[in-house]
Amino acid sequence: MNLFFKHKKKKAESKTSQSEAPLSSLLEQLHKSKDYMQSKATNQRTNVKFSIEYFSTLVNTSIIAEDILPYLLEGEFHTLADLYNLVPTAQVFVTSDTAQIENKILTGCILIKIEGDDKKVALLPATAEVGRSIETLDIEYTIEGPRAAFVESIDQNINLIRTRIPVKELVIEELIVGTFTKTRVAIIYLDGLTNIENIDTMRQRIKEIDMDQITDSHFIEETIVGNHNSPFPQLISTENPAKVASDLVEGKVVVLVNGSPFALLGPTTFISYFVSYEDYLNNWVLSTFIRLLRIIGVTFSILATPLYVAILTYHPEIIPKDLMAPLVSSRETVPFPPILEALFLEFSIELLREAGARLPTKIGQTIGIVGGIVLGTAVVEAGLTSNVLLIFVALGALAAFTTPVYKITSTIRIIRFPFLLFAQLWGLLGIVFCICFFLTHLIQLTSLGRPYMEPIYPPRFNDLKDSIIKAPFAKRYKRPGYLQTQQPIRFRPKDANKMRDIDE
């Protein structure tokens, strides 16, 4: 116990010594950088000599020249305290805390120091806004609906959310994460609606991050998820501000990271990865059909090739007689067993997909199309694989991209290979075993402590109305049960049916 208190005391002493470190040593360290500028001047009225210091790469020099320097040269300026009423800027900080001085300078403030005063300085914000303009959605492209996408500036991204939810209950909490990068991380939620336990869980996990760099939201995601060894994503990553605003009203917690054009949403469920924001802009019948199509497509993508291997290796009696002849003729020149044939094609597809993603856009599209056609034709003509398997692999690769969230597509690409290996080892029994293994894993997964397989497990009938299927709007008057929101009712069901046609 004594050792614990001694350790705590040493930590406190180190923090105190750091904050009380001499200002001269800090400025000496900053002067080592070429972009650190220092200019000396004298006030024309009071003859007070002062210096202005700043990082030229972090500040807007026009703000200094137009909004700060004229007042310092011509105004009534005796002490640093006079700057509160002298300079018309949003904030003026007068401090002797070297930790605060370091933080302010490195985030775009200018330092003003009076000659002869080596203890206190004034800090004035003059941050240069460097970033790209708001563009259209790239990864989550929608045919209908809003198309504005997040950018790398956290302030711009918060603006995109606030314009969609202009209420005082929208709360933004900001944390600084990363010992070297000092990255701004914002936790966003609706006060009085979002479950407090979800907010506390997200806040606590982010505060416990002890890393030297946080340069993207995916660093946060990888650190705060419950199961680090799972191939399944446990938080949704999106570039769509409209989707973020919609999920905030549902009762989810949002995380934004400065420098990242993607927001994190949680808690989430497995079914959420098959739901697109565009589904809510279409008729419920069409949206339900599309969601079922995505689920069937993903199932086909995972099981098509393993079933081919299992049936040809262990269960040829399952094949109908009418299909046996063309299947045998397509494989009569293939010298490899079905498993090697399937692995060869799967790896070829993955190589084409990865090459197309890493090359420049126009070249990548050309390589993907031409490479797929040329390679597929050449492989079949060379007798290295059957044309039947080529059709299955190609359709499976296409079906994997039907999901609106890219991260689950990567997961599907990975889990096909365990299914292939188990199909080779034990046939259909191996595939069933693999299905049971992944279902068990999914049931055990959580997202911010909430069940990942909800509403399938635990079963919740109300949440089925907006998961596998999309019920009409009038039927979805309750928010998802797994979020445990403080306001579970969206609207009164009677109000949704008030408007009737005139002839009724």
Summary of the structure (lengths in Angstrom):
residues: 504
radius of gyration: 30.0
end to end distance: 78.3
largest distance: 103.1
contacts: 1518
relative contact order: 0.08
helix: 51%
strand: 13%
